[in-house]
Amino acid sequence: MLRLFSLCCGEGEEENKYGALQDTDCVAATIAADTMIRQKRKIRFVEDQVAILNQKNRLSDQPDGDRDDLFLWTEEDHENAAMLRRNIISPSFDVTEPSLLLPKYPKTDQQKAFLRKALRENFLFRDLSDDEANDLIDAMQSQIFSQDDVIVRQGDTGDYFYIVENGKVNFVSDGKGIVGHCGTMGYFGELALLYNCPRAVSCIAASPQVHVWKVDQKTFRSLVAHRAQHQHVTVKQLLRSISLFRDLNDYELNRFTNSLIRVQWNKGDRIVQKGDEGKVFYIVQNGKVKVHEIGLGQSHFEDQILGPGDWFGERALLTGEVRAANVTALTNVTTLAMDRTTFESVLGSLRIMMEREMRKKVLRGIALFAKGCISDEELSKIVDLMKEQGFRQGDKLVEAGKPYPMQLWIIRHGKLLVFSVKNEGTIYNFQSGDHFGEKSVRGDPGHISSHTAVCEEDLTAWVLTRQDIEAVLGDVERLGQAARLLDVISTPYSDICLKNLTKRKVLGKGAFGKVWLVSHNSTNEFFALKELSKIKILDLQQLKYLEREKNFLSLLEHPFLLHLVACFQDLNKVYLVLPVIPGGELYNVVRHQRSESRGLPNNSAAFYAACIVEGLAHFHERQIAYRDLKLENVLIDEEGYCKIVDLGFAKVVENKTFTLVGTPEYLAPEIIMSKGYDKAVDYWSLGVLSYELVVGRSPFYLRGSSQIDLFKRIVLGHYSIPDYVHESQKDLIQKLLIRNSSNRLGNMKNGVVDIKRHVWFKDSKILFPSIRRKERGAPWVPKVKDDFENFDNFQETEHEKDNDRCLTKAEQDLFAGF
């Protein structure tokens, strides 16, 4: 038997009796091939499945259909859904620890089989490998309860997930009585494995004896995260050892690692059949294979033995030509596989990938890029936009007296003659390897050239336009500048303190305090004053998130991101002084301006989405995952443009992080499944937010949904798009709501450029440089009044008194950085 399973979050499949595939609800992809299938059929079956799995990872499910009744929401529906729009967070842990000590509790083989079957019934566990499932089963603890014992009490913070082996458990809600029950192989408490939250109901033993198995959050999340991290690092190290991929940068290597499919073979299995069409490329991870009967002609070649780190079938990535040899497993073998279509969507064609590295080396030698504040990831995306163009002898690339093309030419073959009209016909000669037009890329649009550049012979050049560079960098001013990660923004209000401010009204209230509208006593300028209780920050273990927010607000500068004006503290509170954003939340814009039972008009939705894309791009250029994108965290400024606020969950993520943070309705599947994630989660959230802009409601919440129902729909990709949504809108949403993050729009080889060039923005006449410079009229501009009517009314909270206890000296010292 051979087994095939995905290294990343993908959709499950299982073979039916005809060898075809049928969908299951399983998240992990596990395929069993009948041992009676003939070798050639088995090979085709596996290679087809690798392609199918990768294709399905590039698609989204819509099993609900386009039922209009799903989209007719009442105000009560919106209020109920709002309960699931509050931030959640799980404790963090260190996945870099070399070993993980898990508890082990004795079980019979029968009990292990029972627990394995029960785990497969729950979506949270279906993508566990056999090793992970075995470790989790070993860590599950037995407990027996008697009739009427309270197993879980409503309102208590959840600590364990339970599986019932024998007996009956009633679910009891205060004031409602019994609202449900479960028996043998039933389970409850899944949310406790994800984050600390109050139990929604009490769970009470309803039979003389109830035998349960339980596991806690730390054990489950640590197990899954450590396994995922170890697997990722192991595969990545293997790829680094392969000369074929030695020029991949870290970003590309991570993407490649996340897209591989693991296939296990038994000794004697035929992996590749000579003469078959090549579809899949393989890397040997464990075991040995024999390459034999090599060649399609009369020449004789010696057989080859391949082991860990070796590969075969690479021509499948280049040409797809027929296999020139047989490959047979000499031992039990584990291979990592990828089909050509997936490879090209993740990294581009192998031939282009190799040429890309050569182009990157050329760009690194040009001062404009060598001295620019540009990451390797961004340079890769710029290179992908370069075009090779041919010119005939006598063609003029630039002509004196005419606007200078804002382009950079890198000459591959041929000669270019450049002469100056102003400088008495000074002549410059350019040939293969030279570059021309560097200064024009950063010049003023419409600049009139004083030079003429003419091809002295037929010429081939790589051409890069200013528009291409702006699509990646956002601002060409970053070119030629000394690298600066994040420079502190200077402010004329460095002397701001509490006594210089007058409180006007409360604009909002959160878990840690209020946000006040204040005015500066000297200038009468309005600001937002965010006052945060120190003791509540410490009690809820949020200090590091506040520190991150303060740092990012101080360091990031972008027209669509909030910035910090001043920060100070007293004995009880930390104060952040911020610009006032008078238009209120985008959430209210959608609620109040949407058409009946629908979202915003097309052009309005595209405008807001474009602003947010620009803001996310600025985060991602600096390897920052925002992690809390939602309508409530986007405010509308005085010009009608977006400002992304609330940076407490933002984090520099160079590889993967494992903390469960964010808002339930916007969480990406990889966050929920605890296997590690990167900044691609922001593009999933962008897909959810775009859906809300055009439909007017959340894609994954249904009436009466519990939070665990919501998470299951997210992980399985279950949502529907109404018929009235434009095809281009639908296409963007579907490509953002891809469960496999490696195939998610914005996280593929062209990065955010793929989003900016999407047909929806093109059809909506969105020009991103124009959006970034705020040159386009906004669909709605708030009427700014002194009462700031666009904010909710919190007048009743203005006179509330704080009852915080005094902090100890050790606790005060924790706030020294403020």
N, C-alpha and C positions, 0 to 999 in steps of 0.2 A: 504494500500500500504506500502511496505517496500522500503527503499532506502539504497544503499550500495555505499560507496565512499572511495577512498584511502586517507590515511594520508600523503602519499608521492607522488613523481612524478611518475606516472604510466601511462599506456595506457588506453584510454577510451574504454568503451564497451557500447552497448545498447541492450536491449532484443528485438528480433523480435517476430512476432505473434505466433511463435511456441515455445517460451520460450528459444530458443537457442540464442547464441551471434553472433553479427556481428561486425567487426572492424569499428571504426570511427576514425576520425582525432583528437578526443577529448583527451586531456591529462589527465584530471581528470577522475576517474573511477566512473560513476554514473549508477546504475542499477535500473530499475523500474520493479517490479514483478506484474503481473496482479492480481488484487484482486480475480478474479474468479479461479485462480489456487488452487487446493485442498491443504490442509495444508501439507500433506506429500510431495507432489511434490514441494511445495514452499520451504520447508526446504532443500530438496536435491538440488534445484536450487541455493539457497543462498550458501550452503556449497561448491557446485561445483564451484561457481563463486569466492569465496574466494581463492580456490586452483588455479583456472585459472588465476585470477589477479596476484597472487603471482608468478605463473609460467611465465606469460608474462612479469612481472617485471624482471625476470631473463634472458629474451631473448632480442635480438635486431631485429629490422625490417630491411628488405632489399627489399623494394618495387620497386627499380629501375631496378632490374634484373642485369645481368652481361654483359651489352652492351659494347663491346670493344671500340666503338667510344667515350665513355665517358672518356677513359683513354689516348687517343692520343693527348697530349697537345703540343701546339706550344710555342715558347718563349714568344709570346704575351700573351698567357694564363697564363704563370707563372708570367709575369709582372703584369697582372690584378689581379691575386690572391694575389700577394704581398701587394696590397693596403689594404687587409683585415688582414694582419699579423702585423699591428701596434697595440701597446698597447692601451687599453681603460680603463677608470676608472670612476665610479660614485661617487657622494658625499656619505660619510658615515653618519649614524645616530644611535642614541641610542635606541635599541629595549628593553632595560630594564626599560624604563620609565613606571611607573605604569598605566598611562592612555594616550590615544591618542585622541586628539581633532581634529576631521575632520569637514570640512565645510559641510553645508547642504543647498541645494538650492531646492525650491519648484518645484514639478512636478505633473502632473496628472497621474492617474493610467495608462492611455493609453501611455503616454510618458515613464513611467517606464517599461512597457511591451516592448515597442519599443527598448529601450536601452538595456534591458536584452537580447533580441533576437540578437541585433547587436553585443554585447560583445561576445556572443557564437560563432559568425562567425570568431573571431580572436583567433589565437592559444595562445596569451599571457594571455587570460582571461578564457580559457575553463576549467582550473582546479580550478577556484574560487568556494568556497562553496556558498550556497545561501546567508548566512550572509555577506560574503565578497563582493559578487556581489551587494547586496542591499546597503552596505555602500559605494561602489564605485559609484553606480548610484546616491545616495544621494549627493555625493561630486561633481558630474558633473555640470558644469556651462553653462547656455544658452548664446549664442551670435548670433546676426543677422548681416549679411553683405549685402551690396548693390552691384550691377553690377560693375565689375572691381576692387572692393576692394581687396587689397593684404592681404590675411589671414596669409600666411607664406612667408617670403622672402628668396630666395636662398642665402646660405652663412651665414645667421643668426644662432645663436645657438638655437637649438630646445628647446621649453619650454612646449608645450602642445601636447596632443593627441586629435584628433578631430573625431567626428562621425557626419555625415550629416543627418539631419532629413528631410529637404526639400531643393530643389535646386540642382545646378550643380556646381562643382569646377573643373577648369582646372589645370593640372600640367605643368608648363612652365619652360624649361631649357634655360639658357643663351646661345644664339647662335644656338639653335636647335628649338626654338618655342614650341608649344604644344606637349608634349610627352605622355600625358595620361589624364584621367579625372575620376571623380566618381560622383555618384548621391545619391539618398536616400538610407540610410543604408550603404553607403560607408564610408571609414575611411582613415585617413592618420596621419603620425607623430608618429608611434609606437616607433621608436628609441628614441624619446624624453623622453619616460617613463623609459628607461633603463640607459642612460647616456647622458651627454651634448655633442652634436656633431652638426656640421654645417648642415643646411638643404640642401639636394641634389638638390631640385627644388623649385621654387616658386609655391604657391597654390593660385589661383586667382578666385574670385567669377565670375561665368559665366552665371548667371541668375539674373533677377531683384532683387530677394531676396534669400539669402542662410541662412538657420537656422542650426546652428551647436551646438553640446554639446562638452565641452572640460574638460580635467582633466590634472593636472600637474604631473611631475615626483615625487616630494616629497610626494604628497598625495598618489599616487599609491604605491610606494615602501614602504612607511611607513606603509600603511594599510596592505599590504600583509605580510611584515616582522613581524609586531606586532602580527597579527593573528597567523602566523606560530609559533612564539616564545611562545605565550600564550598557544597554543594548545599543543606544545611539552612539556612545563613545566607542564601543567595540567596532561597529560597522564603519564609523568615520575613520578610525585608525586603519582599518583594512583598506579603505579607499585611498587613503594617503600613501599607502605602500604600493599602489598600482601606478605604473608610469603613465598609463593612458590618461590618468586624471590628476597628475602632479601639478598642473598649472591652474587647477580650480582654486579660487579663493575660498575663504572660510564660509562666506555666505552661500556660494554655489554648492560647496561640499555638504553643508547642512541640508539644503534643499534636495540634493541628490539622495542623501541618506534617508530622508523622510519619505521619499517616493518609491523606494525599493520594496519588492515583494519577496518574502522568504518562501522557498520551496524545499521540502524535505523529500529525499529519495532513499529507497532501500537498495542494498547491495544487489547488483545485477540489473537494475532499472536502466533502460535506454533513455538517455536524456535528450540527445539530438540524433535524428535519423538522416543519414546521408541522402541528398537529393531533394529533401523537403525545402520549402521556402523558408528562409530565415526571418523570424519575427521577433525573437527575444534574445537579449544579451544576458549572459550569466556570469556571476562571480562565485567562486568556490569559497564558502565560509568555513566549513568543516568537512573532513573526509577527503577521499581521493577519487578522481575520475580518470578514465583512459580514453584518449583520443586516438582512434584507429581507422584503418582503411582510408587514409588521407589522400585527397586529390580526386579530380574528376577526369583526368586524362590518363596517359600511359606512364607518367612518372611515378617513381616509388618513393614514399616518405616513411621514415621510421615512426612507430607509434610513440605517443607522448603520454606521460603520467603527470597530471595536474593536481595540486593540493591547495591548501588555504592561501588566499591572496592571488591565485591564478584566475584567469578568465577565459571565456571562449564565446564565440558567436558575435564578436564585436562588429562584424560586417553587416549584421542585421541592423545596426544603428546607422550604417552608411548607405547601403544599397538595397538590402532586403533580398539579395541574390540567394540561390539555393545553397543548402549546406554542403560543404566539401568533405565532410568526414562524419563518422559516427562517434558519439560520446556516450560512454557507459559508466555507471557508478561501480567502482571497485569495492567500496565500503558503503555503509550508511552515510549519506552525503546531505549537507545543507548548502543550498545555493541561494544567492540573492539575484533577483531577476527584474528586468525592466524592458518593456516593449518600446519600439522606436517612437511611436506617437507621444508617449509620456515623456520620454527623454527630450524630445524636441520642444514640448510645451514647457518643460522645467528649465532646460539649459540651452535649447536651440540645437541645430544639427551638430553632429560631432565635427564635421568639417568646418562649419562656421565657428564652433567653439574654439577650435585650434587657431583659426584665423583671428578670432576675437582677442586672444591672448597676445598675438603679435601686434594688433592695433593698440591694445592698452599700453604695451611697451613704448610704442611710438608716441602716444599722447603724454605719457609720463615724462618724455624728453622735451616736451614743449613747455616753456615757462608758464604759459597761461594756465596749464593744468598742474604742472609740477609744484607751483607755488600757491595753488588754489586750495580752498577749504573744501576738499572733495573726498568722500570715502571711496574705498575700493568698490563697494557695491554700486555707488552712483557712477563711477567711471565705467563699470561694466555696462550699465544701462545706456550711457552716452555712446559707447562703442557700438551697441546694437542699433543705434539710430543712424550711424554713419552709412552713407550710400556710395557705392563705387560708380563713377560716371566717366564716360568716354567723350573726348573732344577731338575735333578734326583740326588739322593744320590750318592756321589762320583764324580760328575761333578766338573771340575776345571774351575773357572771363570778367574783366573790368575795363571800363572805358572812361577816360578823362572827361569831366564835365557832366557826368551822369551819376545818379545815386549809387553809392558803393554797396554791392551785395553783402549782406551781413552773414558771411560764410567763411569757413576755414577750409582751405584746400591742402591736402597732403598728397604730393605727387608720387605715384607708384611707377609710372613709365612715361618717358617723353621729356620734353623741355619747354619751359615757359620763359618768355622774354617780357620784362617789365621796364617801362621807361616813364620818367617823370616829366611833365610839361613844365612845371615851375622851376625845376632845378636843371635847366638847360639840357634836357634830354638825357639825364643820367640813366644808365642802363643797368639792370640787375638780371642775372641769369639764375633760374631755378631749374633743378632737374630731379631725378629719382631720389626720394628720401627727404627732399626739402618740403617746407610748408610755407603757405602764403595766406595772408588775410587775417592773421592773428589779432591785430589791433581792431579790426572792423567788428569783430564779434562783440566787443565791449563798447563800441562807439555809439554815437547818437544815431537813431534812425533817420534816414533821409540825408545823411552826410554825402556831400558831392565829392567824387573822387578826383584827385589831381594826378592819378596814374592811369596808364593803360597797360593791361596784361594780355598778351597775345600768345597763342600756342605756336611755338617755332616748328613743331612737328606734331603728329598725332600724339595725344596725351591721355593717360588714364590717371584719375585721382580719386582719393577718398574725400567726400564732401560732408561737412558738418555745419548745419545752419544754427543761427542764434536761437531760432524757435525750438530746435531739437534740444539745445542745451537748457533753455528755460523750462522745457517740459519735464526735465529731470531735476534741475537745481532750483527752479523757481526764480532765482535772481542771478543774473550773469555777473553781478558785482562780487560774487563769491570767487570768481575766477581771478587768478593772479594775486590773491590776498594770502598773507601768511595764515597758516592753519590756526583756527581758534575754535575750540569746542563750543564754548558758550561764554560770552563776555557779559559781565555784570552791567546792567543798564544804568546809566547815570540818571539822576533825578534831581530836579530843583527843590524837592520837598524833603531833603535829608533832615531838616529840623522839626519835622512833624512829630507831635506827641499829643496825648489825650487832652491836655489843657488848651491846645491850639484849635481844637475841633468842637463844634456845636452839634449835638444830636438833634435831628429833625423828625425822623419817623423810623419805625422798624420795617425793613424791606422783606425780611424773611427770618425763619427760625429753623435751626437744625439740632442735631443730637448734642452738639457741644456749645451752643449759644446762639446769639442773634446776629443778624446783619443789619446795621443801621445806615440810614442816609444821613450823612454829616456834611457840614460846610466848614471850610477853612476860615478862621477868624480874620485873617489878613487879606485874603484874596476873594473870599465869598465863593470860591470854587467848590463844587459838590464832589464828594467821594462816597464810596461804600466802605464802611468800617465793619470788618468781620471780627467779632469778639468771641474768643474760644476759652472755655473753662479748662484750666490746667488739670484739675483733679479728674474731670471727666475724660480728658485725653489719656491720662495715665490709667484710669480704671478700665477703659476700653482698649488699652494697649495700642493707641493710635499715634504715639509720638513720632515714630519713624515716618509715618505717612504725612504728618504735618510738616516735618523737616523737609521731606521731598517736595511737597507743594510749595513751601516757601522758597526753596532753592530754585525750582523750575520757574516760578513766577518772577524771580529775580534775574534769571539767566536767559530766558527765551524772549525773543522779540519778533513779532510777526503781526500783521494787521488783523488776523483772525484768531489770535490767542490773547488771553488776558495777561496783563503784566502787573507787577507789584510796585506800588508807589512808595510805601514805607512799612516797616515792621517794628513793633516795640512791645513791651510787656510791663505788667505790674505784679503784685504778689499773687494775684488770683487768676489772671487772664493773659493770654497772648492776643495781640491785636494786629490784623493785617489791613492796611489801607490800600484800597483798590479803586480803579476808575469806576464811575457809575455807568452802567450799561442800561439806558432808559427804556429800551423796547420790551423788556421782560423776556420770558423763556420762549424758545421756538415751540415748545409743547403747547403753550397757549395760542400761538399763532395758528398752529394746525387745528386745534380744537375750535377756534372761533372763526377762522376764515375758510375752512374746508366747505365744499359743497355738501349737500345733504347726503349722508351715508357714504360719502367719498372723501378723498383727500384733497390736497391743494391742486390748483390748475397746473398743467404740465410745466410751463415756463417758470412758475414760482418754485415748484419742487426741484427742478433742475438747478435753479439759481442757488438755493440753500444747500443742496447736495454739493455743488461745485465749491462753495466757500468752505465747507467741512473737509472736502478732499484736499484743498490747499493747506488747511490747518494740520491735518493728519500727515501730509507729506513733510511738513516742517518738523514734526516730531520724529518721523521715521528717518529723515536724513541724519538725525543725531542718535539713531539707534534707540529711540525712546518709544516704548509701547504706552499708549494713553490709558487703555483698559477701562474707561468709564464713559464711553460715548453713548449719549442718549439725548432725546429732545430737551429734557430738563437741564442739561449741562451745556446747552447752546443758547446764548442770549443774543438779542438783536440790538445793535448799537444805534446811535442817532442818525446814521445814514442808511439804516435798513440792512446792514451787513451783519454776518455772524461773528460771534466771539465765543470760542470754546473756553469754558471755565472749569473750576473744580479739578485741580491737577493732583489731588492727594494720592491717587492710585497710579499715577504715571511713574514709569521706572525704566532705567536704561537696561535693555535686554539684548545682549550680544549673541546669545545662543538660545537657551530656553529658561523659563521660570515656571514654578509649580504652584504658587499660591492661588487659591480660589478667591478672586476678588471681582467686583463688578455689580451689575444689576441683572437679576435673574432673566428677564426677558431678552437681554442683549448678550448673554453669555454664549461664546462659541463652544461647539461640542468638545474641543480638545481641553478647554478649561474644566468642563464638567467631568470629563473622564480621567482627569488627574494625571495625564501622561506627559505633561509639559507643553508649553506653548511659547509663541513669540509674538511679534507685532502684527502678524496676520490676523490676530483676534480682532483688531480694530476694523479690518475690512469686513469681517462677519458683522460686527455691530453696525457698520455703515450700510450693509445690506438690510438689516432690520430697520434702521432709521429711514432708509430710502423707501422701504415698503410702507412705513407709517406716513411718510410724506405724500405718497400717491394713493394710498388706500384709506388712511385715516385711523388705522388701528394696528395692533401688534399682529405679526404673522403667526405666532406660536401659541398665543393665549386663546382659549375657547371658554365660553360661559361655564362657570362652575369648576374650572380647572384648578387642581391643587398645584403646589410648586413642583412636586415630583412628576406630575403629569406634564407640566411645562418642560421640565428638563428632558423627559423621555421624548417629547415631540422634537425638541431641538436636536438631540443626539441622533434621532432617526431621520431627521430632515422632513418632518411631516408638516406641511403648510399648503395653503391654496392661494392662488392669485385670481381675483375676479376677472371676468371676461372684458370689462370695460378698460382695464389697464392697457396702455399702448404696448405694442410688441417690443419696442426698444426699451421701455421701462422694465418690462417683465424680464427681458434678456439680461439687463444689468443686475437686477435683484437675484436672479437664478445663479449668475456667475459669481456673485459675492457670497451667497449662501451655499457654498460648496463645503461639504463636511471635511474633505481632505484639504488641509490648509495649503499644501504644496501646489494644488491645482486651483486655488482661489484667486479670482481676479485681483490684481494689485500685488500678489505675492509670487507671480511667475517671472519669467526671465526679464520682462520689460518693466517690472515693478508698477508703480503708480501711473506710469505713462499709459498702460493699457486701460486704466479707468478714464483718464483724461481724454483719451481718443475714442472712447466708446460712442456708439452711434446715437445714444440718447442725448448726450451733451452736444454732439454735432448737429442733430436735428433741432435742438433747442437753441441753436446759435450761441452756445457758450464758448467764449474765448478765455481761456484760463489766465493769460497775462493781463487781459483787461479786467477780469474779476479781481485778480491780485492787486491791481492798481486802483481798484474801486472806480472804474470808469463807466461801468454799466449801472443804469438806474435800478434800484432795488424794487421788488414787487410791492413792498409795503414799507413806508417810512413812518416811524412812530411820531406822534405829536407830543413833543416834550413840554410838559407843564411842571410847575413847581411841586404838584402833589404826586407826581410819578404814578399816574393812575394805571399804568400797565403792569404794576406789581400787585400781588394779592394783598388783602388787608390784614395786617397783623397788629392792629391798634390795641387789641386787648392784652398783648404781651408786653407793651411798653413799660408797664409799672410792675412787672413781675420781679420779685426779689430772688437773688441767688442764695442758696443755703450751703454753699461749698465749705468744707472744712479747710483749715489752714494746712499748707504743705509743710513737710519737714525740710530741713536744710538739704538733705540728700535729694529729695524730690525737686526742690528749687534748682539745684545744680544741674539737673537734667535739661533745663531750659536755657542753659548758658548761651547757646547759639542764637537765641532770639533777641 
